[in-house]
Amino acid sequence: MQKMRRCSTEVSGEPRQFKLADHVKLDQYGGVAETKVLATGFFRTEQIDGRWWFIDPEGHPFISVGLCSVDPSGVDESLVPSLFGNQRGWAEATSKLLRSHGFNTLGCWSDWQVFRPTAARMPYTPRWNFMSTYKNRRPAKNGPRGFPHNTMPIFDAEFETFCDTHARKLGEVKDDPWLLGHFSDNELPFRPNPLTNFLALPENDIGRRFAKAWFEKRLKEANRADRQVASDDQSAFAQLVAQRYYSIVAKAIHKYDPNHLYLGSRLHGRCLHEATFRGATSVDVISVNYYHRWSVEHDRMANWAKWSGRPLLVSEWYAQSLASADTNASGAGFRVRSGRDRGLFYQNFALGLLNQPECVGWHWFKYGGDGREYRIGVVDRQYNPHTDILGLMGELNRQVYRLRNGK
């Protein structure tokens, strides 16, 4: 690094006692104003009294309570002029709605650029699509484009060069204190059997050639005659894949923005295995899109943090309400019958996250997105708030700091 990273997790020495008053006063970012630790002018992380926290630019402990896809195009953008005057008016009204219900962060997929010049700013989390952009521009000589056999072209020499060029745009936001941190991609295929997948690629693919050479060397060093891919071979290669991706991207991000956190690539599903977390040590915060669980798996989340050595952000989760049991709806969220059920699910899961010492926040999916017979958003297609779910969300969100302290 060119200089000490101001988002370091170890900048303030030994953990200190952190106690909250019954009444919690917040600063402009949404952090606990009564408590002050080292302020760096940017968001960072720190462990206090055995719990991980974001620390906001003014040095106050901060839990990121966010909403994904805060974007008028996900509702009905044609109504913005008549309802709000312009996009800036929409941003100001939306910020007021979200803050009044205890939200303090614009999650992934949000139109953060519209909020930046307004007085209603909120911490935000841009996503830059490093790998998902490169895979579609991959030089033909290296192998097929995309993610064939759930592999990523991380062994291309051109990938590192691409990341350096791609990251230059981050310089435009490097001095913005409202930037919580960067997501590099979304739901990449960090599968638990990557060696088998890479060896299934075409003969001329660079990734296949690398995997074959790596495996041959491993067999030779262990004097193995079986030549069969074993589970420990898969794990070792999976960790190597993760290490290469995250280290290359982290280097590029911090070259052009040394001030802000790298929030990872939003892991999900089958990618949530030990080798990927052990290979993700170049991130500052591990982000996980956490689905198919009604309650928090405390031991599992503790292992994610232990394996990576990093705090955790739940970057996506939700439940949708259906008009009837026969409603045809897609998506990974739970199906429930009412907005109140969605709100109760939110409260139950968020309470579990508040009791997880490694968790520094969560981002609910999402702002809009309702269909004719199902509800996903917190506003409908005409921007009317779904008061049933928002009421329950706000009830919990306004108490997150007191609840974090066991009150």
Summary of the structure (lengths in Angstrom):
residues: 407
radius of gyration: 21.9
end to end distance: 41.1
largest distance: 73.0
contacts: 1362
relative contact order: 0.14
helix: 38%
strand: 14%
